[in-house]
Amino acid sequence: MELAKVIGTLVSTHKVNSLNSVKLLLVQPLNENLETAGEPGIATDATHQAGVGEIVFIESGREAAMALEQKFNPSDLSIIGIVDDVYTMKNKK
């Protein structure tokens, strides 16, 4: 599980049936200091509530597909939670 920031939305004119009504979002992976870490990716939104600008938890691989209602799907990256607050030692004064 990693942190990421939602940086955009995607629109698809054709999807496989298992992804119908599943939102696709562009996410930027983040490190522990909430700085960019790696290349952006396209994630399915298992929460059905994530939006642009939010910090989210993402999961990749088979676990990403298991997060969706229809378990047999081609998802390789899913948003599995929305972060309310981040506390790090860097924030401590």
Backbone hydrogen bonds in HBPLUS format (Angstrom, degrees):
<---DONOR---> <-ACCEPTOR-->    atom                        ^
c    i                          cat <-CA-CA->   ^        H-A-AA   ^      H-
h    n   atom  resd res      DA  || num        DHA   H-A  angle D-A-AA Bond
n    s   type  num  typ     dist DA aas  dist angle  dist       angle   num
A0002-GLU N   A0058-ILE O   3.02 MM  56  5.34 158.7  2.07 147.1 153.9     1
A0058-ILE N   A0002-GLU O   2.83 MM  56  5.34 157.0  1.88 148.6 155.5     2
A0030-LEU N   A0003-LEU O   2.93 MM  27  5.43 161.3  1.96 139.4 135.0     3
A0004-ALA N   A0056-VAL O   2.93 MM  52  5.36 141.6  2.08 151.1 156.4     4
A0056-VAL N   A0004-ALA O   2.77 MM  52  5.36 164.6  1.79 155.7 160.9     5
A0005-LYS N   A0028-GLN O   2.88 MM  23  5.16 153.9  1.95 135.1 141.2     6
A0028-GLN N   A0005-LYS O   2.81 MM  23  5.16 161.6  1.85 147.0 152.4     7
A0006-VAL N   A0054-GLU O   2.96 MM  48  5.59 163.3  1.99 160.7 165.0     8
A0053-GLY N   A0006-VAL O   2.80 MM  47  5.34 176.4  1.81 144.6 145.7     9
A0007-ILE N   A0026-LEU O   2.78 MM  19  5.60 158.8  1.83 151.2 158.3    10
A0026-LEU N   A0008-GLY O   2.80 MM  18  4.80 165.9  1.82 125.3 130.3    11
A0010-LEU N   A0024-LEU O   3.11 MM  14  5.48 153.6  2.18 147.6 140.7    12
A0019-LEU N   A0016-VAL O   2.96 MM   3  5.66 162.0  1.99 123.5 129.4    13
A0020-ASN N   A0017-ASN O   3.19 MM   3  5.29 169.4  2.20 109.1 111.9    14
A0022-VAL N   A0019-LEU O   3.07 MM   3  5.27 150.2  2.17 134.2 129.6    15
A0045-ASP N   A0023-LYS O   2.96 MM  22  5.42 141.7  2.11 155.9 159.9    16
A0025-LEU N   A0043-ALA O   2.85 MM  18  5.32 167.8  1.87 157.9 161.7    17
A0043-ALA N   A0025-LEU O   2.78 MM  18  5.32 172.3  1.79 163.4 165.1    18
A0027-VAL N   A0041-GLY O   2.81 MM  14  5.41 168.3  1.82 162.8 166.6    19
A0041-GLY N   A0027-VAL O   2.85 MM  14  5.41 153.9  1.92 151.7 160.3    20
A0037-ALA N   A0029-PRO O   2.94 MM   8  5.36 155.7  2.00 137.8 133.5    21
A0031-ASN N   A0035-GLU O   2.85 MM   4  5.46 149.8  1.94 148.1 157.9    22
A0034-LEU N   A0031-ASN O   2.98 MM   3  5.21 156.6  2.04 118.7 119.6    23
A0044-THR N   A0077-LEU O   2.91 MM  33  6.41 155.7  1.97 152.1 150.7    24
A0079-ILE N   A0044-THR O   2.75 MM  35  6.13 160.0  1.79 167.4 174.3    25
A0046-ALA N   A0079-ILE O   3.05 MM  33  5.63 139.6  2.22 140.7 151.4    26
A0054-GLU N   A0051-GLY O   3.20 MM   3  5.93 162.0  2.24 142.3 143.4    27
A0083-VAL N   A0055-ILE O   2.89 MM  28  5.48 164.6  1.92 142.6 146.0    28
A0057-PHE N   A0081-GLY O   2.83 MM  24  5.01 161.0  1.87 136.1 140.3    29
A0080-ILE N   A0057-PHE O   2.95 MM  23  5.66 155.1  2.01 141.4 149.5    30
A0059-GLU N   A0078-SER O   2.92 MM  19  5.45 150.1  2.01 150.7 160.5    31
A0078-SER N   A0059-GLU O   2.91 MM  19  5.45 162.2  1.95 158.1 164.0    32
A0061-GLY N   A0076-ASP O   3.12 MM  15  4.94 138.3  2.31 129.8 126.7    33
A0064-ALA N   A0061-GLY O   3.00 MM   3  5.51 139.6  2.17 111.3 121.6    34
A0066-MET N   A0062-ARG O   3.08 MM   4  6.38 153.5  2.15 150.3 158.3    35
A0067-ALA N   A0064-ALA O   3.34 MM   3  5.44 148.1  2.44  98.9 107.7    36
A0068-LEU N   A0065-ALA O   3.28 MM   3  5.84 160.6  2.32 113.8 118.9    37
A0091-ASN N   A0088-THR O   3.02 MM   3  5.37 138.5  2.20 105.1 115.6    38
A0092-LYS N   A0089-MET O   3.14 MM   3  5.12 141.9  2.29  97.2 108.1    39
